[in-house]
Amino acid sequence: MATIESPFVYPDGPEWLIDKKRQKRRDKRAAKLGRPVGEWGGKRQGAGRPREKTPETFRLQLNNVQRLNLEELGNGNITLGIQKLIDKYV
């Protein structure tokens, strides 16, 4: 009487047969897609969720002297004063 060591192990065959099956599947998929299929797959161009471009925000704690200086640089606008200060030193 013949016994099986493990019923969940199936012999696939020699390595050349496995490679031949893989190549056949790859050729079939290439014909279906209409383009060549690579060895290890890859990322499609434009695949995935697009990144959202969010501006970085910062919080500044200014005292009265700093606030007045920035308003002076920006002609009354603190945001423009900060931008001018950044442009001047960067």
N, C-alpha and C positions, 0 to 999 in steps of 0.2 A: 504494500500500500504506500502511495506517494503522499508526502505531507508538504505543506507550504509553510515556510517560516513566518511570513507575515502576509496576510491577505491584502494589504494596502500598498505593497511594493510591486510595481509593474515594470518589467524590463522594457526599456525603450528601444534597445537595439544598439548596433554599433554607432560610433560617433559620426561616420560619414553619412549614415542614413538620417540622423537627426539634422545634420547640416543641410542635407538635400531637402528635407521637409521645410526647414526654415526658409530656404531660398525660394521654394515653391510658393510659400505663403507671402513672402516679400514681393515676388513678381506679381502675384494675384492682386495684392493691395496696391502696387504701383499702377497696374492696369486700371483698377477701379478709380484711383485718385487722379490719374492722368499726369503724374509727375513721378520722378524717381524717389524711392524711399531709402533713407540712410540706414546705416548700421545700428545706431543707437537712438534713433528718433530725434527729437529736438524741439525747440520752441518755435512755434509758427510766428511769423512776423505779424505784429499787431494783436497777438493773443493776450488774454488776461484783462483785468480791469485797468482802465487808464488811471494814471496818477492824477490826483487833484493838486493843482498848484495854489497853495494858500500862502498869502504873505505872512512873514513872521511878525509877531507883535511883541513889543517890549513895554515894560512899565517903568517909568521914571518918577522918582520922588524929587521934586525940585523945591528949593527954598525960594524966597521972594527975589533975592538978588539974581539967582540963576534964571528965574522966569523973566525978569525984566531984561536981562542980557539977551535971551533967546528971542523975545519979542522985538528987541531993537535990531537984531540980525535979520529977522524975518519980516520987518516992516509991520509989526503988529500981529503976526501970525507965528505962534510957537512952532508949529509943524514945519513951516518953511525955514525958521531959524535953526531947528535941529538939522534939517537937510543941508543947509548952507555950512553948518559947522562940520558935518560929516564929510562933505565934499572938500572942505578946506584942508582937513587933516588926513584924508585917506588918499 
